[in-house]
Amino acid sequence: MGFTRRGAVRTPVLEIAYEEAGPADAPVAVLSHGFPYDVRAFDEVAGFLAASGVRVIAPYLRGYGPTRFADAATLRSGEQGALAQDLLDLLDALDIDRAFVGGYDWGGRASCIVAALHPERVAGLVTVGGYNIFDPALAQEPTRPEWERTYWYKYYFHSEAGRRGLERYRHQLCELLWTTWSPEWTDAATAYRASAPSLENPDFVDVVIHSYRHRSGLVAGDPRYAAIETAMYAQPPITVPTVVLESGADGLGGPSATEDREHFTGPYTFRELPGIGHDLPQEAPREFADAVLSLI
């Protein structure tokens, strides 16, 4: 059994929808998904953790599922500072003083930033792929060509053809990303169909396009997140107890977690999972749950 309850909270910017499992008075793990996924990535993880006495909360990120912006005039920002603030706002709205946090891709980035800037709110961190805090100073630096070619979608989204392509072919495009980023996951296409409805959120395209243009310096961010964005230039260390999970068969980019070791100054564990692709919690739920439990 996975999630058993649904809820929503109002924050200064969003109405954040989430799914929940486990005892209400137990240690809390807040798990955040990536692009272009949703909370279904944590269904089995939630079952394992709830059975072990953990309260699990998985929010739908801005632009996904039932989560909605409170004001039509708000910039549909996908910048990393916005994702981190959303996570903090969720904790505040749910009256959670301290939680274990974890995630991958966009959700891993939000979790890492909150752990770095607000360690008093984070009891422990599980991050897929290491230090997921984006370094704006390196935005224009190329990586190895064999890795660079896997980022084709990012450059596509820089163009208006890419925006229209995401609008017109969002499911064909996003399913393609699922299957190519998890090349050894034979059930990727089937699993995609369960998450596909979340990508019909009316703000999905705007948030995604802003995210990839902002990180390349092509558009301005939302001023309300400027302080967080500025703090990220310093690449702050993460001091909380951390488990880093590395996908051994990720079709996106190349291995990076071992290169990030110096950013973690607290208790640290590294585990590589052979044959597992980009959507690690959904492909290896037992291992992800065990990583959370090892911190608790």
RODO-2510 file (C-alpha; in nm, 4 decimals, decimal comma):
residues 296
     n   res          X          Y          Z
     1     m     0,0000     0,0000     0,0000
     2     g     0,1269     0,3466    -0,0880
     3     f    -0,0306     0,6790    -0,0037
     4     t    -0,3558     0,6701     0,1897
     5     r    -0,4478     1,0363     0,2311
     6     r    -0,4563     1,3529     0,0229
     7     g    -0,4430     1,7113     0,1328
     8     a    -0,3642     2,0668     0,0325
     9     v    -0,2273     2,3735     0,2091
    10     r    -0,2235     2,7398     0,1162
    11     t     0,1159     2,9115     0,1115
    12     p     0,1990     3,2723     0,0184
    13     v     0,2196     3,1739    -0,3502
    14     l     0,0568     2,8351    -0,4009
    15     e    -0,2055     2,5925    -0,2963
    16     i     0,0201     2,2900    -0,2652
    17     a    -0,1460     1,9521    -0,3042
    18     y     0,0202     1,6504    -0,1479
    19     e    -0,0281     1,2827    -0,0727
    20     e     0,0442     1,1289     0,2641
    21     a     0,0881     0,7967     0,4407
    22     g     0,1883     0,6706     0,7817
    23     p     0,1140     0,7697     1,1426
    24     a     0,0359     1,1369     1,1990
    25     d     0,2584     1,1560     1,5093
    26     a     0,5624     0,9834     1,3589
    27     p     0,8938     1,1188     1,2235
    28     v     0,8232     1,3027     0,8979
    29     a     0,9832     1,2422     0,5580
    30     v     0,8976     1,4918     0,2840
    31     l     0,9809     1,3482    -0,0572
    32     s     0,9868     1,5616    -0,3716
    33     h     0,9664     1,4459    -0,7326
    34     g     1,1433     1,5734    -1,0432
    35     f     1,0687     1,6731    -1,4025
    36     p     0,8648     1,5355    -1,5767
    37     y     0,7402     1,3046    -1,3008
    38     d     0,5010     1,3331    -1,0064
    39     v     0,4255     1,1825    -0,6655
    40     r     0,3638     0,8384    -0,8178
    41     a     0,7428     0,8045    -0,8050
    42     f     0,7098     0,7499    -0,4284
    43     d     0,4111     0,5144    -0,4117
    44     e     0,6086     0,2073    -0,3097
    45     v     0,8561     0,4094    -0,1049
    46     a     0,5639     0,5477     0,0953
    47     g     0,4351     0,1978     0,1592
    48     f     0,7680     0,0775     0,2936
    49     l     0,8193     0,3839     0,5117
    50     a     0,4651     0,3951     0,6474
    51     a     0,4938     0,0284     0,7455
    52     s     0,8086     0,1223     0,9383
    53     g     0,6297     0,3966     1,1319
    54     v     0,7246     0,7011     0,9251
    55     r     0,4880     0,9787     0,8197
    56     v     0,5468     1,0363     0,4474
    57     i     0,4419     1,3506     0,2613
    58     a     0,4911     1,3886    -0,1138
    59     p     0,3952     1,7284    -0,2581
    60     y     0,3066     1,7970    -0,6187
    61     l     0,5600     2,0573    -0,7277
    62     r     0,4494     2,3877    -0,8794
    63     g     0,3134     2,3196    -1,2269
    64     y     0,2164     1,9588    -1,1497
    65     g    -0,1023     1,7773    -1,0590
    66     p    -0,3542     1,9634    -0,8412
    67     t    -0,1059     2,2251    -0,7151
    68     r    -0,2141     2,5734    -0,8237
    69     f    -0,0881     2,9309    -0,8070
    70     a    -0,2969     3,1572    -0,5866
    71     d    -0,2632     3,4619    -0,8123
    72     a    -0,2885     3,4655    -1,1914
    73     a    -0,0342     3,7489    -1,1998
    74     t     0,2446     3,5514    -1,0275
    75     l     0,5403     3,4662    -1,2493
    76     r     0,5307     3,0945    -1,3280
    77     s     0,8897     3,0559    -1,2169
    78     g     1,0677     2,7232    -1,2214
    79     e     1,3935     2,8533    -1,0727
    80     q     1,5619     2,6549    -0,7983
    81     g     1,4967     2,9247    -0,5383
    82     a     1,1229     2,8945    -0,5986
    83     l     1,1290     2,5172    -0,5548
    84     a     1,3226     2,5489    -0,2295
    85     q     1,0918     2,8171    -0,0915
    86     d     0,7909     2,6027    -0,1801
    87     l     0,9344     2,3208     0,0306
    88     l     0,9936     2,5543     0,3234
    89     d     0,6454     2,6993     0,2867
    90     l     0,4986     2,3490     0,2894
    91     l     0,6770     2,2658     0,6141
    92     d     0,5501     2,5892     0,7682
    93     a     0,1934     2,5375     0,6511
    94     l     0,1883     2,1848     0,7951
    95     d     0,3485     2,3012     1,1242
    96     i     0,6464     2,0705     1,0725
    97     d     0,9465     2,2135     1,2545
    98     r     1,1939     1,9504     1,1369
    99     a     1,1749     1,6753     0,8770
   100     f     1,3793     1,4297     0,6794
   101     v     1,3792     1,5458     0,3185
   102     g     1,4664     1,3719    -0,0027
   103     g     1,4158     1,3647    -0,3730
   104     y     1,5641     1,3579    -0,7189
   105     d     1,5999     1,5977    -1,0100
   106     w     1,3964     1,9163    -0,9315
   107     g     1,2867     1,7698    -0,5982
   108     g     1,6422     1,6748    -0,5077
   109     r     1,7483     2,0306    -0,5824
   110     a     1,4831     2,1758    -0,3519
   111     s     1,5779     1,9305    -0,0777
   112     c     1,9494     2,0076    -0,1057
   113     i     1,8922     2,3840    -0,0913
   114     v     1,6727     2,3649     0,2167
   115     a     1,9258     2,1337     0,3838
   116     a     2,2082     2,3763     0,3016
   117     l     2,0370     2,7016     0,3987
   118     h     1,8123     2,5800     0,6810
   119     p     1,9819     2,2823     0,8501
   120     e     1,7770     2,3438     1,1641
   121     r     1,4693     2,2339     0,9648
   122     v     1,6276     1,9173     0,8204
   123     a     1,6975     1,6063     1,0262
   124     g     1,8536     1,4236     0,7324
   125     l     1,8753     1,4271     0,3541
   126     v     1,8469     1,1648     0,0810
   127     t     1,9552     1,3029    -0,2531
   128     v     1,9793     1,1242    -0,5856
   129     g     2,2852     1,2250    -0,7852
   130     g     2,4651     1,4135    -0,5116
   131     y     2,4789     1,7906    -0,4662
   132     n     2,1877     1,8996    -0,6819
   133     i     2,2244     2,2729    -0,6187
   134     f     2,2637     2,4374    -0,9569
   135     d     2,5702     2,6606    -0,9913
   136     p     2,4760     2,9629    -1,2045
   137     a     2,8440     3,0470    -1,2543
   138     l     2,8857     2,7257    -1,4542
   139     a     2,5738     2,7736    -1,6649
   140     q     2,7693     2,8616    -1,9775
   141     e     3,0433     2,6027    -1,9281
   142     p     3,0214     2,2951    -2,1531
   143     t     3,0472     1,9426    -2,0254
   144     r     3,1741     1,6336    -2,2074
   145     p     3,0097     1,5960    -2,5520
   146     e     2,8691     1,2507    -2,4795
   147     w     2,6901     1,3974    -2,1770
   148     e     2,5989     1,7238    -2,3448
   149     r     2,3965     1,5489    -2,6126
   150     t     2,1610     1,4089    -2,3472
   151     y     2,0603     1,7663    -2,2619
   152     w     1,9029     1,8257    -2,6037
   153     y     1,5640     1,8982    -2,4432
   154     k     1,7119     2,1895    -2,2461
   155     y     1,8275     2,3636    -2,5627
   156     y     1,4980     2,2781    -2,7319
   157     f     1,3110     2,4563    -2,4520
   158     h     1,5222     2,7663    -2,5088
   159     s     1,3395     2,8187    -2,8380
   160     e     0,9799     2,9074    -2,9114
   161     a     0,9590     2,5900    -3,1185
   162     g     1,0470     2,4048    -2,7987
   163     r     0,7730     2,5782    -2,6037
   164     r     0,5175     2,4956    -2,8705
   165     g     0,6530     2,1440    -2,8956
   166     l     0,6031     2,0902    -2,5234
   167     e     0,2491     2,2268    -2,5508
   168     r     0,1558     2,0239    -2,8581
   169     y     0,3433     1,7003    -2,7902
   170     r     0,3852     1,7097    -2,4139
   171     h     0,3075     1,3417    -2,3595
   172     q     0,5083     1,2093    -2,6519
   173     l     0,8013     1,4265    -2,5453
   174     c     0,7814     1,3497    -2,1741
   175     e     0,7386     0,9763    -2,2285
   176     l     1,0457     0,9884    -2,4517
   177     l     1,2406     1,1490    -2,1668
   178     w     1,1190     0,8841    -1,9224
   179     t     1,2290     0,5967    -2,1441
   180     t     1,5633     0,7407    -2,2540
   181     w     1,6582     0,8535    -1,9044
   182     s     1,5859     0,5045    -1,7650
   183     p     1,7134     0,2819    -2,0463
   184     e     1,7078    -0,0412    -1,8442
   185     w     1,3625     0,0125    -1,6888
   186     t     1,1340    -0,2011    -1,9007
   187     d     0,8188    -0,0654    -1,7314
   188     a     0,8987     0,3026    -1,7867
   189     a     0,6390     0,3596    -2,0595
   190     t     0,3678     0,1856    -1,8564
   191     a     0,4569     0,3778    -1,5412
   192     y     0,4494     0,7036    -1,7343
   193     r     0,0778     0,6681    -1,7991
   194     a     0,0027     0,6827    -1,4255
   195     s     0,1865     1,0151    -1,3917
   196     a     0,0793     1,1683    -1,7225
   197     p    -0,2361     1,3378    -1,5831
   198     s    -0,0180     1,5536    -1,3546
   199     l     0,1469     1,7077    -1,6601
   200     e    -0,1886     1,8491    -1,7712
   201     n    -0,1583     2,1149    -1,5016
   202     p    -0,2317     2,4514    -1,6693
   203     d     0,0999     2,5943    -1,5451
   204     f     0,3187     2,2977    -1,6421
   205     v     0,4526     2,4385    -1,9688
   206     d     0,5206     2,7863    -1,8298
   207     v     0,7027     2,6556    -1,5223
   208     v     0,9137     2,4090    -1,7219
   209     i     1,0120     2,6580    -1,9887
   210     h     1,1020     2,9213    -1,7290
   211     s     1,3104     2,6707    -1,5371
   212     y     1,5341     2,5765    -1,8277
   213     r     1,5621     2,9286    -1,9642
   214     h     1,6383     3,0779    -1,6236
   215     r     1,9196     2,8395    -1,5455
   216     s     2,0840     2,9361    -1,8771
   217     g     2,0505     3,3053    -1,7988
   218     l     1,7951     3,3710    -2,0731
   219     v     1,5148     3,5080    -1,8539
   220     a     1,4887     3,6907    -1,5232
   221     g     1,3770     3,5196    -1,2070
   222     d     1,1077     3,6162    -0,9616
   223     p     1,2517     3,8869    -0,7295
   224     r     1,0961     3,7177    -0,4274
   225     y     1,3537     3,4384    -0,4624
   226     a     1,6541     3,6605    -0,5311
   227     a     1,8105     3,6057    -0,1878
   228     i     1,8014     3,2282    -0,2289
   229     e     1,9415     3,2490    -0,5805
   230     t     2,2245     3,4726    -0,4612
   231     a     2,3069     3,2337    -0,1777
   232     m     2,3415     2,9520    -0,4304
   233     y     2,6313     3,1289    -0,6024
   234     a     2,8412     3,0436    -0,2978
   235     q     2,7577     2,6714    -0,3330
   236     p     2,6953     2,6391     0,0424
   237     p     2,7919     2,3142     0,2161
   238     i     2,5364     2,0638     0,3389
   239     t     2,6021     1,9811     0,7026
   240     v     2,3084     1,7522     0,7846
   241     p     2,3402     1,3711     0,7771
   242     t     2,3111     1,2707     0,4121
   243     v     2,2695     0,9598     0,1999
   244     v     2,3613     1,0071    -0,1653
   245     l     2,2146     0,7567    -0,4098
   246     e     2,3719     0,7329    -0,7544
   247     s     2,1807     0,5891    -1,0500
   248     g     2,4066     0,3359    -1,2180
   249     a     2,2183     0,3484    -1,5503
   250     d     2,1029     0,7084    -1,5773
   251     g     2,0470     0,8120    -1,9374
   252     l     2,0777     1,1815    -1,8490
   253     g     2,4254     1,3299    -1,8265
   254     g     2,6969     1,1318    -1,6532
   255     p     2,7857     1,0262    -1,2980
   256     s     2,8342     1,3265    -1,0728
   257     a     2,7815     1,2325    -0,7100
   258     t     3,1412     1,1336    -0,6387
   259     e     3,2566     1,4690    -0,7768
   260     d     3,0314     1,6469    -0,5256
   261     r     3,1723     1,4924    -0,2093
   262     e     3,3391     1,8121    -0,0846
   263     h     3,0005     1,9863    -0,0607
   264     f     2,8893     1,7502     0,2187
   265     t     3,0559     1,8240     0,5506
   266     g     2,8323     1,6207     0,7826
   267     p     2,7799     1,2437     0,8152
   268     y     2,7791     1,1035     0,4622
   269     t     2,6927     0,7747     0,2931
   270     f     2,7234     0,7008    -0,0782
   271     r     2,5448     0,4129    -0,2540
   272     e     2,5453     0,3367    -0,6248
   273     l     2,2590     0,1304    -0,7653
   274     p     2,3581    -0,0579    -1,0824
   275     g     2,0963    -0,0797    -1,3562
   276     i     1,8800     0,1967    -1,2087
   277     g     1,7892     0,5011    -1,4162
   278     h     1,6920     0,8602    -1,3521
   279     d     1,3633     0,7913    -1,1689
   280     l     1,5448     0,6131    -0,8878
   281     p     1,2715     0,6089    -0,6194
   282     q     1,0242     0,4445    -0,8561
   283     e     1,2772     0,2018    -1,0005
   284     a     1,4386     0,1099    -0,6668
   285     p     1,1804     0,1902    -0,3966
   286     r     1,3180    -0,0485    -0,1381
   287     e     1,6643     0,1023    -0,1640
   288     f     1,5326     0,4581    -0,1441
   289     a     1,3191     0,3740     0,1579
   290     d     1,6155     0,2036     0,3258
   291     a     1,8212     0,5195     0,2729
   292     v     1,5565     0,7242     0,4542
   293     l     1,5281     0,4683     0,7326
   294     s     1,9059     0,4617     0,7804
   295     l     1,8869     0,8292     0,8747
   296     i     1,5922     0,7846     1,1099
***
